[in-house]
Amino acid sequence: MAFLDIITHPIVFSLFVLISSLIILLKSADYIVLSIGSYAKRLGLSDAIIGLVVVAMAASAPEIISSLTGFLSSGESVGFGSILGANMVHVGFALGILCFIGKKIHIEPNIFTKRRLLMWAFLMLPFILALDGQLSRPDGAILIIAFCTYFGILWKLEGTLGKIKKEIKVKHIWQDVLVFLFAFAALMLSGRWLVFSSVTIANELNVPTYFIALTIIGIGTTIPDIAIELKSVFSKREGIGLGDLLGSLVIELLLFFGVLALIKPIEVNLGLVLNAFIFLVILISAMIFFLDRKELTWKHGAFFMGGYLLFLLIEIYKII
């Protein structure tokens, strides 16, 4: 009976769910990268645009769903915490890990490096617009216009630089599509279980809501992206991984905040989110600057990881 009590304890059961979810996430991410890479080759699209358009939108779903739930339920601390935490993981932890494991990630000239300064300007928009303490409906419209403009420019550039095939027979791609859909379903379900188990553990430990969202949910919902990015490095398709990372930033900071602000203006507690804002601006700016290099090394990874750890230490100090 004692053993049964142990395994049914909320923390123990949640740990089991968490570990199981991680295993499923990694395996499904493996299949997603394989199917996307195959589809990209058949269609003639570059890894960069595939990572941005398909993978980033798919893998960003957990972050968007969790933060949307927080915002619409009048829990701004949960909404901001999860989306800002996820983006800190993208530009700090995930990019740092990719550089460490990849040792030398070669950056070939692509649609991102060609328009990196434009990307930086657009990514700074939500931080600038939020300085007055609110993301209003006009602010939301500006963010959506910026998102659509950026995507339009990248797509046009892809058609100029790439070798997009205008026609491709369905029988050549249906298997890749099925593999992607099944893997994506597994990815989303395991990501949901991961968030649920993480929140349960955090609540059992009585951790503040914003910190839970910033760390546990932020990290948990980003696991699908990290898994995909790591698999892309191992399979020598770094373009997909970088495309997913950069695309996630653009989708979450521009499209998500834009749509949400149109639905319901967002009140911004600058005292609460200022630390995250500062570190995101610094790390995003550094990332855009480094894109001009021919490669990213472990030294760049140390910089991004160091920035993320310093950010976490400050947040921990704030709640002590």
C-alpha positions as CSV (number, residue, x, y, z in Angstrom):
1,M,0.0,0.0,0.0
2,A,2.9,2.3,0.8
3,F,4.3,1.7,-2.7
4,L,0.9,2.6,-4.2
5,D,0.8,5.8,-2.2
6,I,4.3,6.7,-3.5
7,I,3.6,6.2,-7.2
8,T,0.2,8.0,-7.0
9,H,1.7,11.0,-5.2
10,P,1.2,14.1,-7.5
11,I,4.9,14.9,-7.7
12,V,6.0,11.3,-8.4
13,F,3.3,10.7,-11.0
14,S,4.0,14.1,-12.7
15,L,7.7,13.2,-12.9
16,F,6.8,10.0,-14.6
17,V,4.6,11.9,-17.1
18,L,7.3,14.4,-17.6
19,I,10.0,11.8,-18.4
20,S,7.7,9.9,-20.7
21,S,6.7,13.1,-22.5
22,L,10.3,14.0,-23.1
23,I,11.0,10.6,-24.7
24,I,8.0,11.0,-27.1
25,L,9.0,14.6,-27.9
26,L,12.5,13.6,-28.9
27,K,11.3,10.7,-31.1
28,S,8.6,12.7,-32.8
29,A,11.0,15.6,-33.4
30,D,13.3,13.2,-35.1
31,Y,10.6,12.2,-37.6
32,I,9.5,15.8,-38.1
33,V,13.0,16.9,-39.2
34,L,13.3,13.9,-41.5
35,S,9.9,14.5,-43.2
36,I,10.5,18.3,-43.5
37,G,13.9,17.8,-44.9
38,S,12.6,15.4,-47.5
39,Y,9.7,17.7,-48.4
40,A,12.1,20.7,-48.7
41,K,14.3,18.8,-51.1
42,R,11.4,17.7,-53.3
43,L,9.7,21.1,-53.4
44,G,12.9,23.0,-53.9
45,L,12.5,25.2,-50.8
46,S,15.5,26.1,-48.7
47,D,15.9,24.7,-45.1
48,A,15.7,28.2,-43.8
49,I,12.2,29.0,-45.2
50,I,10.9,25.5,-44.3
51,G,12.2,25.9,-40.7
52,L,10.5,29.4,-40.5
53,V,7.2,28.7,-42.2
54,V,6.4,25.1,-41.3
55,V,8.4,23.9,-38.4
56,A,8.4,27.1,-36.4
57,M,4.6,27.6,-36.7
58,A,4.0,24.0,-35.7
59,A,6.4,23.9,-32.8
60,S,5.3,27.3,-31.5
61,A,1.8,26.0,-30.9
62,P,2.4,24.9,-27.2
63,E,3.8,28.3,-26.2
64,I,1.0,30.2,-27.9
65,I,-1.7,27.9,-26.5
66,S,-0.4,28.2,-22.9
67,S,0.1,31.9,-23.0
68,L,-3.2,32.6,-24.7
69,T,-5.0,30.7,-22.0
70,G,-3.3,32.8,-19.4
71,F,-4.1,36.1,-21.1
72,L,-7.7,35.4,-21.8
73,S,-8.3,34.2,-18.3
74,S,-7.1,37.5,-16.9
75,G,-3.9,36.0,-15.9
76,E,-1.4,38.4,-17.5
77,S,1.4,37.1,-15.3
78,V,0.9,33.6,-16.7
79,G,0.5,34.8,-20.3
80,F,3.6,37.1,-20.3
81,G,5.6,34.7,-18.2
82,S,5.1,31.8,-20.6
83,I,5.7,33.7,-23.8
84,L,8.7,35.7,-22.5
85,G,10.2,32.7,-20.9
86,A,9.8,30.7,-24.1
87,N,11.6,33.3,-26.1
88,M,14.3,33.6,-23.5
89,V,14.8,29.8,-23.9
90,H,14.9,30.2,-27.7
91,V,17.5,33.0,-27.9
92,G,19.5,32.0,-24.8
93,F,19.4,28.4,-23.7
94,A,18.4,26.7,-27.1
95,L,20.8,28.7,-29.2
96,G,23.6,28.2,-26.7
97,I,23.0,24.4,-26.6
98,L,23.0,24.3,-30.4
99,C,26.4,26.1,-30.5
100,F,27.9,23.8,-27.9
101,I,26.7,20.5,-29.4
102,G,27.3,21.6,-33.0
103,K,30.7,23.1,-32.0
104,K,30.8,24.9,-35.3
105,I,27.4,25.7,-37.0
106,H,28.1,27.0,-40.4
107,I,25.9,30.0,-41.5
108,E,25.4,29.9,-45.2
109,P,24.0,33.1,-47.0
110,N,20.2,32.7,-46.9
111,I,17.0,34.6,-46.6
112,F,17.8,35.4,-42.9
113,T,21.3,36.8,-43.3
114,K,20.1,38.9,-46.3
115,R,17.4,40.6,-44.2
116,R,18.8,40.4,-40.7
117,L,18.7,44.1,-39.9
118,L,15.0,44.2,-41.0
119,M,14.4,41.2,-38.8
120,W,16.0,43.0,-35.8
121,A,13.9,46.2,-36.4
122,F,10.7,44.2,-36.5
123,L,11.6,42.1,-33.4
124,M,12.2,45.3,-31.4
125,L,8.7,46.6,-32.2
126,P,6.8,44.8,-29.4
127,F,9.2,46.1,-26.7
128,I,9.0,49.6,-28.0
129,L,5.2,49.6,-28.3
130,A,4.9,48.1,-24.7
131,L,6.9,50.9,-23.1
132,D,3.7,52.9,-22.4
133,G,2.3,50.1,-20.3
134,Q,-0.1,48.6,-22.9
135,L,-0.3,46.8,-26.2
136,S,-3.4,48.4,-27.7
137,R,-5.4,47.4,-30.7
138,P,-3.5,49.9,-32.9
139,D,-0.3,48.4,-31.6
140,G,-1.6,44.9,-32.5
141,A,-2.4,46.1,-36.0
142,I,1.2,47.4,-36.4
143,L,2.7,44.1,-35.2
144,I,0.5,42.1,-37.6
145,I,1.4,44.4,-40.5
146,A,5.1,44.0,-39.7
147,F,4.7,40.2,-39.5
148,C,3.0,40.0,-42.9
149,T,5.5,42.4,-44.5
150,Y,8.5,40.4,-43.2
151,F,7.0,37.1,-44.4
152,G,6.2,38.7,-47.8
153,I,9.8,39.9,-48.2
154,L,11.3,36.6,-47.2
155,W,9.0,34.6,-49.6
156,K,9.8,36.9,-52.5
157,L,13.5,36.6,-51.7
158,E,13.2,32.8,-51.5
159,G,11.7,32.8,-55.0
160,T,14.7,34.8,-56.2
161,L,17.5,32.9,-54.5
162,G,15.9,29.4,-54.3
163,K,14.7,26.9,-56.9
164,I,11.1,26.5,-56.0
165,K,9.2,24.0,-58.1
166,K,5.9,25.3,-59.3
167,E,4.4,21.8,-59.6
168,I,5.1,18.6,-57.6
169,K,3.1,15.4,-57.9
170,V,1.1,14.5,-54.8
171,K,2.3,10.9,-54.9
172,H,5.8,12.2,-54.4
173,I,5.0,14.0,-51.1
174,W,2.0,12.3,-49.4
175,Q,4.2,9.9,-47.4
176,D,6.2,12.9,-46.1
177,V,3.0,14.7,-45.2
178,L,1.6,11.7,-43.3
179,V,4.8,11.2,-41.3
180,F,4.8,14.9,-40.5
181,L,1.2,14.9,-39.4
182,F,1.5,11.9,-37.1
183,A,4.8,13.2,-35.6
184,F,3.3,16.6,-35.1
185,A,0.3,15.1,-33.3
186,A,2.6,13.2,-31.0
187,L,4.7,16.3,-30.5
188,M,1.7,18.5,-29.5
189,L,0.2,15.8,-27.1
190,S,3.5,15.1,-25.4
191,G,4.2,18.9,-25.1
192,R,0.8,19.3,-23.5
193,W,1.5,16.5,-21.0
194,L,4.9,18.0,-20.3
195,V,3.4,21.4,-19.4
196,F,0.7,19.8,-17.3
197,S,3.2,17.7,-15.3
198,S,5.6,20.7,-14.9
199,V,2.9,23.0,-13.5
200,T,1.7,20.3,-11.1
201,I,5.2,19.9,-9.7
202,A,5.7,23.7,-9.4
203,N,2.3,24.2,-7.7
204,E,3.2,21.4,-5.2
205,L,6.3,23.4,-4.3
206,N,4.4,26.7,-3.9
207,V,6.3,28.7,-6.5
208,P,4.9,32.2,-7.6
209,T,2.7,32.1,-10.8
210,Y,4.9,34.4,-12.9
211,F,8.0,32.5,-12.1
212,I,6.3,29.2,-12.9
213,A,5.2,30.5,-16.3
214,L,8.6,32.1,-17.0
215,T,10.6,29.0,-16.2
216,I,8.6,25.8,-16.0
217,I,6.0,26.5,-18.7
218,G,8.5,28.6,-20.8
219,I,11.0,25.8,-20.8
220,G,8.4,23.0,-21.1
221,T,6.6,24.4,-24.1
222,T,9.9,25.1,-25.8
223,I,11.1,21.5,-25.6
224,P,9.6,20.6,-29.0
225,D,11.6,23.4,-30.6
226,I,14.8,22.4,-28.8
227,A,14.3,18.8,-29.8
228,I,13.7,19.7,-33.5
229,E,16.7,22.1,-33.5
230,L,19.0,19.5,-31.9
231,K,17.9,16.8,-34.4
232,S,18.5,19.3,-37.3
233,V,22.1,19.7,-36.0
234,F,22.7,16.0,-35.7
235,S,21.3,15.4,-39.2
236,K,23.4,18.2,-40.7
237,R,20.4,20.3,-41.6
238,E,21.3,23.3,-39.4
239,G,19.2,25.6,-41.6
240,I,16.0,24.0,-40.4
241,G,17.1,24.4,-36.7
242,L,18.1,28.1,-37.1
243,G,14.9,28.7,-39.2
244,D,12.8,27.2,-36.5
245,L,14.5,29.3,-33.8
246,L,14.3,32.6,-35.7
247,G,10.8,31.8,-37.0
248,S,9.6,31.1,-33.5
249,L,10.8,34.6,-32.3
250,V,9.0,36.3,-35.2
251,I,5.8,34.3,-34.9
252,E,5.5,34.7,-31.1
253,L,6.6,38.4,-30.7
254,L,4.9,39.8,-33.8
255,L,2.0,37.6,-34.9
256,F,0.9,36.3,-31.5
257,F,1.1,39.6,-29.6
258,G,-0.5,41.3,-32.6
259,V,-3.5,39.0,-32.8
260,L,-3.9,39.0,-29.0
261,A,-3.8,42.8,-28.8
262,L,-6.5,43.0,-31.4
263,I,-8.7,40.6,-29.5
264,K,-8.0,42.1,-26.1
265,P,-5.6,45.0,-25.3
266,I,-2.8,43.8,-23.1
267,E,-1.9,45.6,-19.9
268,V,1.9,45.5,-19.5
269,N,3.3,45.4,-15.9
270,L,6.7,46.9,-16.7
271,G,8.0,46.3,-13.2
272,L,7.2,42.6,-13.6
273,V,8.6,42.0,-17.1
274,L,11.4,44.6,-17.4
275,N,14.1,42.1,-16.7
276,A,12.9,39.8,-19.4
277,F,12.5,42.7,-21.8
278,I,16.1,43.9,-21.2
279,F,17.7,40.4,-21.7
280,L,15.6,39.6,-24.8
281,V,16.6,42.9,-26.4
282,I,20.3,42.2,-25.7
283,L,20.3,38.6,-26.7
284,I,18.2,39.1,-29.9
285,S,20.5,42.0,-30.9
286,A,23.6,39.8,-30.3
287,M,22.1,37.0,-32.3
288,I,21.3,39.2,-35.3
289,F,24.8,40.6,-35.2
290,F,26.4,37.1,-35.1
291,L,24.3,36.0,-38.1
292,D,26.8,38.0,-40.2
293,R,29.5,35.6,-39.3
294,K,30.4,32.5,-41.3
295,E,29.8,30.2,-38.3
296,L,28.7,30.0,-34.7
297,T,31.1,28.4,-32.3
298,W,31.0,27.2,-28.6
299,K,32.2,30.7,-27.6
300,H,28.9,32.2,-29.0
301,G,27.1,29.4,-27.2
302,A,28.8,30.3,-23.9
303,F,27.7,33.9,-24.4
304,F,24.0,33.0,-24.9
305,M,23.9,30.4,-22.2
306,G,25.6,32.9,-19.8
307,G,23.0,35.5,-20.6
308,Y,20.2,33.1,-19.9
309,L,21.6,31.9,-16.6
310,L,22.2,35.5,-15.5
311,F,18.5,36.3,-16.4
312,L,17.4,33.3,-14.3
313,L,19.5,34.3,-11.3
314,I,18.0,37.8,-11.3
315,E,14.5,36.3,-11.5
316,I,15.3,33.9,-8.6
317,Y,16.7,36.8,-6.6
318,K,13.5,38.7,-7.1
319,I,11.4,36.0,-5.4
320,I,13.7,35.2,-2.5
